[in-house]
Amino acid sequence: MLISEAQHQEINVLLQFNLSSMQEGIKVHSNAEPELIAATCRLFEKGLITQEDGGYLTSLGHTAAEHAQALKTILTASEVATAG
């Protein structure tokens, strides 16, 4: 099963959060790409972030961002290992 473009955009938003600080959020400005704005709104509707334009991760959002960032790390390491 492939992820949809919408899910891909949501994952990209989650990857923008700094997991080492719960005091650091993100802000998606009104002049950002429409896909990014829509993804951020969907994450808010799903209860993963605190505001429609970003804000902070909720507890569920933090878990999702941890998984997204771990997957990116694993896949990046795998790319380096196969290239070497």
C-alpha positions in Angstrom: 0.0 0.0 0.0 1.4 3.4 -1.0 1.0 6.5 1.0 -1.0 9.2 -0.6 0.4 12.6 -1.6 -1.7 14.1 1.3 -0.1 11.7 3.8 3.3 12.5 2.3 2.8 16.2 2.9 1.6 15.5 6.5 4.8 13.5 7.2 6.9 16.3 5.8 5.2 18.7 8.3 5.9 16.3 11.2 9.5 16.2 10.2 9.9 19.9 10.7 9.4 19.7 14.5 12.3 19.7 16.8 11.7 16.7 19.1 14.4 17.7 21.6 12.3 20.7 22.8 8.5 20.6 23.6 8.8 24.4 23.8 9.6 24.8 20.1 6.8 24.7 17.6 6.3 25.7 14.0 4.4 28.3 12.1 3.1 27.8 8.6 2.5 31.2 7.0 -0.4 32.1 4.8 1.9 32.5 1.8 3.3 28.9 2.1 2.6 26.3 -0.5 -1.2 25.4 -0.5 -0.3 21.7 0.0 1.7 22.6 3.1 -1.1 24.7 4.5 -3.6 21.9 3.8 -1.4 19.3 5.4 -1.0 21.4 8.5 -4.7 21.9 8.8 -5.3 18.1 8.5 -2.8 17.4 11.3 -4.7 19.9 13.5 -8.0 18.2 12.7 -6.4 14.8 13.6 -5.3 16.2 16.9 -1.5 15.9 16.2 -0.8 19.7 16.5 -2.3 22.4 18.6 -3.2 25.0 15.9 -4.3 25.0 12.3 -1.2 26.9 11.3 1.3 24.8 13.3 1.8 25.5 16.9 3.1 22.6 19.0 2.9 18.9 18.9 0.2 17.2 21.0 1.2 14.0 22.8 -0.1 11.9 19.9 1.7 14.3 17.4 4.9 13.9 19.3 4.6 10.1 19.0 3.8 10.4 15.3 6.8 12.8 14.7 9.1 10.4 16.6 8.1 7.6 14.3 8.4 9.7 11.1 11.8 11.0 12.1 13.0 7.5 13.0 11.8 6.1 9.7 13.6 8.9 7.8 16.8 8.1 9.8 16.5 4.4 9.0 15.8 4.9 5.3 18.6 7.5 5.0 21.1 5.1 6.7 20.0 2.3 4.4 20.6 4.5 1.3 24.1 5.3 2.5 24.8 1.6 3.2 23.7 0.5 -0.2 25.6 3.3 -2.0 28.9 2.5 -0.2 
